Amino acid sequence: MSNHPNPLLDRTLPVPFDRIDPGDVGPAVTDALTRAEERIEALGAGSGCSYGDVVGELDALTEEVERTWSPVSHLHNVDATPELREAYAAALPEITRFSSRLHHHEGLCRRLRDFAASPAGTTLTGLGRRHLDRTLRDFRRAGAALNPVDKKTLEDLRLELSELGRSFEENLLEETAAYGKVVTDSDTLAGLPETALERAAQLAADRGEEGWLITLDMPSVQAVLQHADDRALRREIHAAYLDRGTAGDRDNRPLVGRILELRRQVAELLGYPDFPDYRLETLMARSGGRVRTFLDELIDRTRPFHDRDTSELEDHARRSGLDALEPWDVGWLMEKLRKERFDVDDEMLRPWFPLDEVQSGLFEIADRLFGLSVERVDNRAVWHPDVGYYEVRDEAGVHLGSFYTDWFPRETKRQGAWMDSLVPGGPTRDGAFDPHLAFIGGNFTPPTPTRPALLTHREVCTLFHEFGHLLHHTASRVEVRARGGVNVAWDWVEVPSQIMENWCWERDALDLFARHYETGEPLPDAMLERLLAARRFMGGWMQMRQLSFANLDLELHRSWRGEVPVMEYAARALRSFVPSDRFVERHILPSFAHLFGGGYASAYYSYIWSETLEADAFSRFAGEGVLNAATGRAFRDCVLAQGDRRDPEELFRDFMGRDPDPGALIRRNLGG
């Protein structure tokens, strides 16, 4: 046990991440849960019937637990040392049990029901009414109305699910970190850009190896699959990447089947026909059936464009001397074809997107559009030297929030890019404002000894995307924390993030950050024209790929009942979206962390659902000016600041003045 004051119980900001030790986790969680359970007992036995007595106290005690657990969960994502993982694994069941028992507490349920039926409850309006209704709904969906035996069964199911999700993610982290291929013949790496070669040489040197080291982090994998001329190397890295979580003690395949089975049991125990209908009840889509209709319509509309793109890839494979189009050829062929057709590729653009300049330009856009200024401040209480720390203020100088950035891969860090809402803030009763705290990070190509971190255009879009989530969290002005920021319907939460990607394609925005790292030259007009001309390149293939994952997610949770092995079922579900059986011999399921470690189960469709909405919403910016401050403030006021104050359909109408146009996505992405 640590002999210093427990930093996980420190409520000052910024969070003292540099002082958190794995030994702090257990004592802090025990302390926080003990105090919370004492407050629950007092709340359950009480008799006061004001909003503050009941709903306010419930919010306060759950927020205290979350403040203790949030830094632990965050560190498990960004710095999962073996010691921290052990502490996290030991504490997670207690956190899961607390949540179950909170919603099953008879006295607490009685207090909520009594308040809802009281004059104070029945006359409640506005945000208070919405929050009470949402709270009652959450209790019902958590099994508050079940009999004691079923409550215990549900608690056991949720506990096992949390453990399986943790194991899934840790297996994936270990598998990714364990792989390393040392290449000593430079001819094997022909085609790789200098940035990738320099990094691979550095990785090898760091491990005391001669040559170049290929790993399974995203910059390394993408460099090989998009640029390596050696087909055998592409095949080997493709196989290694998709084989993560398929062997030995780290085999995720049994976990996948068990997770799906347990989710179905949870839904049926709560009275739903299947997990999607349970999961989607609170989202814009409402039901699995409506998502099925949405996906079917979009698949049909995308199919001709996908067929066109597939034919082009197969033709280019033949022209390139390949016997057949294989999965490990697709990225390489796309880059070759894009370069041939548009004279533009990722590596050609990279020098114009130095990370520091991109961030500065993004912050300038946030200031001009939304009236939000971002400034870097000194904070050494971080988990790694690469971490940056920033403050966000509005036009009146109010400190709305702070956030961390962490952009480069590490063996103890999860894959992908994400935003984490570490501490929710918002207006206080005395008219002040408690700042929000958040994190955005990813796994971009890091700097080398000879050049700064240079992003591909796709990575620029990713950075803008995560910053959109951050704005949604930080610009929130909702008085009830549980209804603020990104605590919205899952198929609405991607709208603010996806809409930000549009500015990566606009000359007025690019002029603020797209400058050559050596000369300061802005992105040339001819290069931008070629980039824009290539925007829809392979759009049918890329959109169908996303639809294939959404379809797989929905059908796994809706239809799979163990009649065939889950890997075989997934292969069948994916087959109609790919050119040949070879594309489903290995597939994403054992490493599909969105579904089995993250929160996208039965909701992967939300990416495309949200993209349909944001493609339409951006048309207002396109019409009124992409840096038009009035339009930006309207989006901030109508969407970013509102959280879950009202239904997303209403927020969309507030901003656009009409209902969504479902054809906007097809027109933008595919030109149809």
C-alpha positions in Angstrom: 0.0 0.0 0.0 1.2 3.5 -0.8 2.3 5.7 2.2 1.3 9.0 0.7 -2.1 10.7 0.6 -4.2 8.8 -1.9 -4.2 10.9 -5.1 -7.3 9.2 -6.4 -9.3 10.8 -3.6 -7.9 14.2 -4.4 -10.6 16.4 -6.0 -8.4 19.2 -7.2 -7.7 19.8 -10.9 -5.7 18.9 -12.8 -5.7 15.3 -11.7 -2.3 14.3 -10.1 -1.7 11.5 -12.6 2.1 11.6 -11.8 1.4 10.6 -8.2 -1.1 7.7 -8.9 0.4 4.4 -8.0 -1.2 1.0 -8.7 -1.2 0.5 -5.0 -3.5 3.4 -4.6 -6.3 1.8 -6.6 -7.7 -0.7 -4.2 -7.7 1.5 -1.1 -9.3 4.4 -3.0 -12.0 2.3 -4.6 -12.8 0.7 -1.2 -13.0 4.1 0.5 -15.1 5.6 -2.3 -17.6 2.7 -2.4 -17.8 2.5 1.4 -18.8 6.2 1.7 -21.2 5.9 -1.3 -22.9 2.8 0.2 -23.4 4.7 3.5 -25.0 7.6 1.6 -27.2 5.1 -0.3 -28.4 3.6 3.0 -29.2 7.0 4.4 -30.9 8.0 1.2 -32.9 4.8 1.1 -34.1 5.2 4.7 -34.9 9.0 4.4 -38.2 10.7 3.9 -37.5 14.1 2.4 -39.2 14.6 -0.9 -37.4 17.5 -2.6 -35.5 17.2 -5.8 -32.2 17.9 -4.0 -32.9 15.4 -1.2 -33.5 12.6 -3.7 -32.2 13.1 -7.2 -29.5 15.6 -6.3 -28.1 13.3 -3.6 -28.2 10.3 -5.9 -26.3 12.3 -8.5 -23.7 13.5 -6.0 -22.8 10.1 -4.6 -22.5 8.5 -8.0 -20.3 11.4 -9.2 -18.0 10.8 -6.3 -17.5 7.2 -7.2 -16.9 8.2 -10.9 -14.3 10.8 -9.9 -12.4 8.0 -8.1 -12.7 5.4 -10.9 -12.3 7.7 -14.0 -8.5 8.3 -13.6 -8.0 4.5 -13.1 -10.0 3.6 -16.2 -8.1 6.3 -18.1 -4.7 5.1 -17.1 -5.8 1.6 -18.0 -6.2 2.9 -21.6 -3.0 5.0 -21.8 -0.4 3.4 -19.5 -1.5 -0.2 -18.7 1.5 -1.5 -17.0 1.3 -5.0 -15.6 0.9 -3.6 -12.1 -1.9 -1.2 -13.0 -3.7 -3.9 -15.0 -3.6 -6.2 -11.9 -5.0 -3.4 -9.7 -7.6 -2.6 -12.3 -8.7 -6.2 -12.6 -9.0 -6.5 -8.8 -11.2 -3.3 -8.5 -13.4 -3.7 -11.6 -15.7 -6.3 -10.1 -16.4 -4.0 -7.1 -17.3 -1.1 -9.3 -19.6 -3.4 -11.4 -21.3 -4.7 -8.2 -21.8 -1.2 -6.9 -23.6 -0.2 -10.1 -25.9 -3.2 -10.0 -26.7 -2.9 -6.3 -27.3 0.8 -6.6 -30.1 0.2 -9.1 -31.5 -2.8 -7.1 -31.6 -1.0 -3.7 -35.2 -1.2 -2.5 -35.1 1.9 -0.3 -33.5 4.0 -3.1 -36.0 2.8 -5.6 -38.8 3.6 -3.2 -37.5 7.1 -2.6 -37.3 7.7 -6.4 -40.9 6.4 -6.9 -42.2 8.5 -4.0 -40.6 11.6 -5.3 -41.8 11.0 -8.8 -45.4 10.7 -7.5 -45.1 13.7 -5.1 -46.3 17.2 -6.0 -42.7 18.3 -6.4 -42.1 15.4 -8.8 -45.3 15.6 -10.8 -44.9 19.4 -11.4 -41.3 19.1 -12.4 -40.5 20.6 -15.9 -37.7 21.2 -18.3 -34.3 19.6 -17.6 -35.2 18.4 -14.1 -38.2 16.5 -15.6 -36.1 15.0 -18.3 -33.4 13.9 -15.8 -35.9 12.4 -13.5 -37.5 10.5 -16.3 -34.1 9.3 -17.6 -33.1 8.2 -14.1 -36.3 6.2 -13.6 -35.7 4.7 -17.0 -32.1 3.8 -16.1 -33.3 2.0 -13.0 -35.9 0.1 -14.9 -33.4 -1.0 -17.5 -31.0 -2.0 -14.8 -33.5 -4.4 -13.4 -35.0 -2.5 -10.5 -38.4 -4.2 -11.0 -37.1 -7.7 -11.0 -37.6 -10.2 -8.2 -34.6 -10.8 -5.8 -33.5 -14.0 -7.6 -33.5 -12.4 -11.0 -31.7 -9.3 -9.6 -28.9 -11.6 -8.4 -28.8 -13.3 -11.7 -28.5 -10.0 -13.5 -25.8 -8.8 -11.2 -23.8 -12.0 -11.9 -24.3 -11.6 -15.7 -23.1 -8.0 -15.6 -20.1 -8.9 -13.5 -19.0 -11.6 -15.9 -19.5 -9.3 -18.8 -17.3 -6.6 -17.3 -14.6 -9.2 -16.6 -14.8 -10.6 -20.2 -14.6 -7.2 -21.7 -11.5 -6.4 -19.6 -9.9 -9.7 -20.7 -10.7 -9.1 -24.3 -9.0 -5.7 -24.3 -6.0 -6.9 -22.3 -5.5 -9.9 -24.7 -5.5 -7.5 -27.6 -3.0 -5.1 -25.9 -0.6 -8.0 -25.1 -0.9 -9.5 -28.6 -0.2 -6.2 -30.2 2.8 -5.5 -28.0 4.2 -9.1 -28.3 4.7 -9.0 -32.1 7.9 -7.7 -33.7 9.4 -8.6 -37.1 13.0 -7.6 -37.6 13.9 -7.0 -41.3 17.6 -6.9 -42.2 17.3 -6.7 -46.1 16.3 -3.2 -47.3 14.9 -4.7 -50.5 12.1 -6.3 -48.4 11.0 -2.8 -47.4 11.0 -1.3 -50.9 8.1 1.2 -51.3 7.9 2.2 -47.7 8.2 6.0 -47.2 11.2 7.5 -45.5 9.1 8.4 -42.4 8.2 4.8 -41.9 11.7 3.5 -42.5 13.2 6.0 -40.1 10.8 5.0 -37.4 11.3 1.2 -38.0 15.0 1.7 -37.8 14.6 3.6 -34.5 12.3 0.9 -33.1 14.9 -1.7 -33.9 17.7 0.3 -32.4 15.7 0.8 -29.2 15.5 -3.0 -28.8 19.2 -3.4 -29.6 18.5 -4.9 -33.1 20.1 -4.3 -36.4 17.8 -3.3 -39.3 14.2 -2.3 -39.1 11.5 -3.5 -36.8 7.9 -3.9 -37.9 5.3 -3.9 -35.2 1.5 -4.2 -35.0 0.8 -0.6 -34.0 -1.2 1.3 -36.5 1.5 3.5 -38.1 3.6 0.4 -38.7 0.8 -1.8 -40.1 -0.6 0.9 -42.3 2.9 1.7 -43.7 3.3 -1.9 -44.8 -0.2 -2.6 -46.1 -0.3 0.7 -48.1 3.3 1.0 -49.4 5.3 -2.2 -49.2 6.0 -3.6 -52.6 6.9 -7.0 -51.2 3.6 -8.9 -51.4 4.8 -11.6 -49.0 5.5 -9.0 -46.3 2.1 -7.4 -46.8 0.5 -10.9 -46.4 2.5 -11.7 -43.3 1.7 -8.4 -41.5 -2.0 -8.6 -42.6 -2.2 -12.1 -41.1 -0.4 -11.1 -37.9 -2.7 -8.2 -37.4 -5.9 -10.2 -37.9 -4.6 -13.2 -36.0 -4.4 -11.1 -32.8 -6.5 -12.7 -30.1 -6.7 -16.2 -31.8 -4.2 -18.3 -30.0 -3.2 -19.7 -26.6 -4.0 -17.9 -23.4 -4.9 -14.7 -25.4 -7.6 -16.4 -27.5 -10.5 -13.9 -27.7 -12.8 -16.2 -29.7 -14.3 -18.0 -26.7 -14.8 -14.7 -25.0 -16.7 -13.3 -28.0 -19.2 -16.2 -28.0 -19.7 -16.0 -24.2 -20.1 -12.2 -24.3 -22.8 -12.5 -27.0 -24.6 -15.2 -25.0 -24.5 -13.2 -21.8 -25.8 -10.0 -23.5 -28.7 -12.0 -24.9 -29.5 -13.3 -21.4 -29.4 -9.8 -20.0 -31.9 -8.6 -22.6 -34.2 -11.5 -22.2 -34.1 -11.3 -18.4 -35.2 -7.6 -18.7 -38.1 -8.5 -21.0 -36.6 -7.6 -24.4 -36.6 -9.9 -27.5 -32.9 -9.5 -28.1 -29.9 -7.4 -27.1 -30.3 -4.8 -29.9 -33.9 -3.9 -28.9 -32.6 -3.5 -25.3 -29.5 -1.5 -26.3 -31.3 0.8 -28.8 -34.3 1.7 -26.8 -32.7 4.9 -25.6 -31.0 5.8 -28.9 -32.4 7.7 -31.9 -32.9 4.4 -33.8 -35.1 2.9 -31.0 -35.0 -0.7 -32.2 -33.0 -3.3 -34.0 -35.7 -3.5 -36.7 -35.3 0.2 -37.6 -31.5 -0.2 -37.8 -32.0 -3.3 -40.0 -34.1 -1.1 -42.4 -31.6 1.8 -42.3 -28.7 -0.5 -43.1 -30.6 -2.4 -45.9 -31.5 0.8 -47.6 -28.0 2.2 -47.4 -26.4 -1.1 -48.5 -28.6 -1.1 -51.6 -27.7 2.4 -52.4 -24.0 1.8 -51.9 -23.8 -1.5 -53.8 -23.4 -0.1 -57.3 -20.5 2.2 -56.1 -18.9 -0.7 -54.3 -19.2 -3.0 -57.3 -17.6 -0.2 -59.4 -14.7 0.1 -56.9 -14.2 -3.6 -56.7 -13.9 -3.9 -60.4 -11.4 -1.2 -60.5 -9.3 -2.9 -57.9 -9.5 -6.2 -59.6 -8.5 -4.7 -62.9 -5.6 -2.8 -61.3 -4.5 -6.0 -59.6 -4.3 -7.7 -63.0 -2.4 -4.8 -64.5 0.0 -4.9 -61.6 0.8 -8.6 -62.4 -1.1 -10.1 -59.4 -2.8 -13.4 -59.9 -5.9 -12.3 -57.9 -7.1 -9.5 -55.7 -6.2 -10.5 -52.1 -7.0 -8.7 -48.8 -3.4 -7.8 -48.3 -3.3 -6.1 -51.7 -6.2 -3.7 -51.3 -4.4 -0.9 -49.4 -1.4 -1.1 -51.6 -3.4 -1.0 -54.8 -5.6 1.9 -53.6 -2.5 4.0 -53.0 -1.0 3.1 -56.4 -4.3 3.8 -58.1 -4.9 7.0 -56.3 -1.4 8.2 -57.2 -1.9 7.1 -60.8 -5.2 8.8 -61.2 -4.9 11.9 -59.1 -1.2 12.3 -58.6 -1.7 12.5 -54.8 -1.1 10.1 -52.0 -0.7 10.1 -48.2 3.0 10.4 -48.1 3.1 13.2 -50.6 0.8 15.3 -48.4 2.5 14.5 -45.1 5.1 17.3 -45.1 2.3 19.9 -45.2 0.7 18.5 -42.0 3.2 18.9 -39.0 1.3 17.9 -35.9 2.0 21.1 -34.0 0.8 23.3 -36.9 -2.3 21.2 -37.4 -3.2 21.6 -33.7 -2.6 25.3 -33.8 -4.8 25.7 -36.9 -7.5 23.6 -35.3 -7.5 25.8 -32.2 -7.7 28.9 -34.5 -10.7 27.4 -36.2 -12.4 26.7 -32.8 -11.8 30.3 -31.9 -13.1 31.8 -35.1 -16.1 29.6 -35.4 -17.2 28.8 -31.9 -15.6 31.6 -29.9 -13.5 29.1 -27.9 -9.9 29.9 -27.3 -7.4 27.2 -26.5 -4.0 27.7 -24.8 -1.3 25.3 -23.8 -0.4 25.5 -20.1 2.3 23.9 -18.0 1.2 20.7 -16.3 3.8 18.1 -15.3 1.3 16.0 -13.4 0.9 13.7 -16.4 1.5 10.0 -17.2 4.1 10.4 -20.0 6.4 13.2 -21.3 4.5 13.3 -24.6 1.3 14.5 -23.0 0.2 18.1 -23.6 -2.3 20.0 -21.5 -4.6 22.9 -22.6 -7.2 25.2 -21.3 -10.4 26.3 -23.1 -12.1 29.6 -22.5 -15.1 31.3 -24.0 -15.3 34.8 -25.4 -16.0 36.2 -21.9 -12.9 34.5 -20.5 -14.7 31.8 -18.6 -12.6 28.7 -18.1 -14.9 26.1 -19.7 -12.5 23.2 -19.4 -9.0 21.7 -19.8 -7.8 18.7 -21.8 -4.9 16.4 -22.3 -3.4 15.3 -25.6 -1.4 12.0 -26.2 -0.8 11.2 -29.8 1.9 8.5 -30.2 1.9 4.7 -29.8 3.3 2.9 -26.8 3.2 -0.7 -25.8 1.1 0.1 -22.7 -1.5 2.1 -24.7 -4.6 0.9 -26.4 -4.9 1.1 -30.2 -6.9 3.7 -32.2 -7.9 7.2 -31.4 -10.5 8.3 -28.8 -11.8 11.0 -26.5 -12.4 10.5 -22.8 -14.6 12.8 -20.7 -12.6 12.5 -17.5 -14.6 15.0 -15.3 -17.9 16.7 -16.3 -18.3 20.3 -15.4 -21.0 22.9 -16.0 -22.9 25.8 -14.5 -23.2 25.8 -10.7 -26.1 27.0 -8.6 -24.2 30.2 -7.5 -23.7 31.3 -11.1 -20.1 30.1 -11.5 -18.8 27.4 -13.8 -17.0 24.2 -12.9 -14.5 23.5 -15.7 -14.8 20.2 -17.6 -11.7 17.9 -18.0 -11.1 15.6 -20.9 -8.6 13.7 -23.0 -8.0 13.2 -26.7 -5.4 10.9 -28.0 -4.4 8.5 -30.8 -1.6 6.5 -32.3 0.0 8.8 -35.0 3.4 8.4 -36.5 5.8 9.9 -34.0 8.6 12.3 -34.7 12.0 10.9 -35.8 15.5 12.3 -35.2 15.3 14.2 -38.5 11.8 15.5 -38.7 8.8 16.4 -36.5 5.6 14.4 -36.3 4.0 14.7 -39.7 0.4 13.5 -40.3 -1.3 12.0 -43.2 -4.4 13.8 -44.3 -6.4 10.9 -42.9 -4.7 11.5 -39.5 -5.6 15.1 -39.7 -9.2 14.1 -40.1 -8.9 11.8 -37.1 -7.4 14.6 -35.0 -10.3 17.0 -36.0 -12.8 14.2 -35.3 -11.6 13.6 -31.7 -11.5 17.4 -31.1 -15.1 17.5 -32.1 -15.9 15.1 -29.3 -13.9 17.3 -27.0 -15.9 20.4 -28.0 -19.1 18.5 -27.3 -17.9 17.8 -23.8 -16.2 21.1 -23.1 -18.8 23.5 -24.5 -21.6 21.8 -22.5 -23.6 24.2 -20.4 -26.0 21.7 -18.9 -26.7 22.2 -15.2 -27.2 18.4 -14.6 -23.9 16.7 -15.2 -25.4 13.4 -16.2 -27.3 15.1 -19.0 -24.4 17.2 -20.3 -21.6 16.8 -22.8 -21.3 13.5 -24.6 -23.9 11.8 -22.4 -26.3 11.7 -25.3 -27.8 9.0 -27.6 -25.0 6.9 -29.0 -26.2 7.5 -32.6 -26.1 11.3 -32.0 -22.7 11.5 -30.2 -20.7 11.2 -33.4 -22.3 14.2 -35.1 -20.1 16.9 -33.5 -17.0 14.8 -34.1 -17.7 13.8 -37.7 -18.8 17.3 -38.7 -15.4 18.7 -37.7 -13.7 16.5 -40.3 -15.2 18.7 -43.0 -12.8 21.5 -42.3 -9.9 19.3 -43.3 -11.1 19.7 -46.9 -11.7 23.5 -47.0 -9.2 25.9 -48.4 -10.1 28.6 -45.8 -9.4 26.2 -43.0 -6.4 24.5 -44.5 -4.7 27.9 -44.9 -4.5 28.1 -41.1 -2.4 25.0 -40.7 -1.4 23.2 -43.9 2.2 24.5 -44.3 5.3 22.6 -45.3 7.4 21.8 -42.2 10.6 22.9 -43.8 9.7 25.9 -46.0 6.4 27.2 -44.5 4.9 27.0 -47.9 1.0 26.7 -47.9 -0.5 23.6 -49.5 -0.3 24.4 -53.2 -3.6 25.0 -55.1 -2.8 22.2 -57.5 -2.2 19.7 -54.7 -5.5 20.7 -53.0 -7.4 20.3 -56.2 -6.0 16.8 -56.6 -6.8 16.0 -53.0 -10.4 17.2 -53.5 -10.7 15.3 -56.8 -9.7 12.2 -54.9 -12.1 12.7 -52.0 -14.7 10.2 -53.3 -12.0 7.8 -54.5 -13.0 4.3 -53.5 -15.9 5.8 -51.5 -18.1 2.9 -52.4 -15.5 0.4 -51.0 -14.9 2.4 -47.9 -18.6 3.0 -47.1 -19.4 -0.6 -47.7 -16.7 -1.7 -45.4 -18.3 0.4 -42.6 -21.7 -1.0 -43.5 -20.2 -4.6 -43.3 -19.1 -4.0 -39.7 -22.4 -2.4 -38.8 -24.2 -5.4 -40.3 -22.0 -7.9 -38.6 -22.5 -6.2 -35.2 -26.3 -6.1 -35.6 -26.7 -9.7 -36.8 -24.3 -11.1 -34.2 -26.4 -9.6 -31.5 -29.7 -10.3 -33.2 -29.5 -13.6 -34.8 -26.4 -15.7 -33.6 -27.5 -18.4 -31.2 -24.5 -20.7 -31.2 -25.8 -22.9 -34.0 -22.4 -22.5 -35.8 -19.1 -21.3 -34.4 -19.1 -17.6 -34.0 -16.1 -17.1 -36.3 -17.8 -19.0 -39.0 -21.0 -17.0 -38.5 -19.1 -13.8 -38.8 -17.4 -14.9 -42.0 -20.8 -15.7 -43.5 -22.1 -12.3 -42.4 -19.2 -10.5 -44.0 -19.0 -12.6 -47.2 -21.5 -10.6 -49.3 -19.5 -7.4 -48.7 -16.2 -8.6 -50.0 -14.9 -9.9 -53.4 -13.9 -13.5 -52.4 -13.7 -16.1 -49.7 -10.1 -15.1 -49.0 -11.3 -11.9 -47.5 -13.1 -13.7 -44.7 -10.6 -16.5 -44.0 -9.3 -14.1 -41.4 -11.5 -11.2 -40.1 -11.9 -8.5 -37.5 -14.0 -10.3 -34.8 -11.2 -11.4 -32.4 -9.8 -7.9 -32.3 -13.1 -5.9 -32.7 -12.7 -3.9 -29.5 -15.5 -1.5 -30.4 -18.0 -4.4 -29.8 -16.3 -6.4 -27.1 -14.3 -3.9 -25.1 -15.8 -0.6 -26.0 -19.4 0.6 -26.0 -20.5 0.0 -29.6 -22.3 -3.3 -29.1 -25.4 -3.3 -31.4 -24.6 0.3 -32.1 -21.7 0.3 -34.6 -24.3 1.6 -37.2 -24.2 4.9 -35.3 -21.1 6.0 -37.2 -23.0 5.9 -40.4 -26.3 7.2 -38.9 -24.4 10.2 -37.4 -22.6 10.7 -40.7 -25.9 11.0 -42.5 -26.9 13.8 -40.1 -23.6 15.7 -40.1 -23.3 15.6 -43.9 -26.6 17.4 -44.0 -25.7 19.8 -41.1 -22.5 20.9 -42.8 -24.5 22.1 -45.8 -25.4 25.1 -43.7 -21.7 25.9 -43.1 -21.0 25.4 -46.8 -23.8 27.8 -47.7 -23.1 30.5 -45.1 -19.3 30.3 -45.0 -17.1 27.6 -43.5 -15.6 30.1 -41.1 -18.7 32.1 -40.5 -18.8 32.9 -36.8 -22.6 33.3 -36.7 -23.1 29.8 -38.1 -20.5 28.4 -35.7 -22.1 30.1 -32.7 -25.5 28.7 -33.8 -24.0 25.2 -33.9 -22.4 25.7 -30.5 -25.6 27.0 -29.0 -28.0 24.5 -30.7 -25.8 21.4 -30.4 -22.5 21.6 -28.6 -23.8 23.3 -25.5 -27.0 21.3 -25.2 -25.8 17.8 -24.3 -29.0 15.7 -23.6 -31.1 18.6 -22.6 -33.6 17.7 -25.3 -34.0 15.0 -27.9 -31.4 15.1 -30.7 -34.1 15.3 -33.4 -35.1 18.7 -31.8 -31.5 19.9 -31.6 -31.0 19.1 -35.3 -34.1 21.1 -36.2 -33.0 24.0 -34.0 -29.8 24.3 -36.1 -31.1 23.4 -39.5 -34.7 24.7 -39.3 -35.9 21.4 -40.8 -35.7 17.6 -40.6 -32.6 15.8 -42.0 -32.1 15.1 -45.7 -31.3 11.3 -45.9 -29.6 11.7 -49.3 -26.9 14.1 -48.1 -24.4 11.3 -47.2 -24.7 9.6 -50.6 -24.3 12.8 -52.5 -21.2 13.8 -50.5 -19.4 10.5 -50.2 -20.4 8.8 -53.5 -21.7 11.6 -55.7 -24.9 9.6 -56.3 
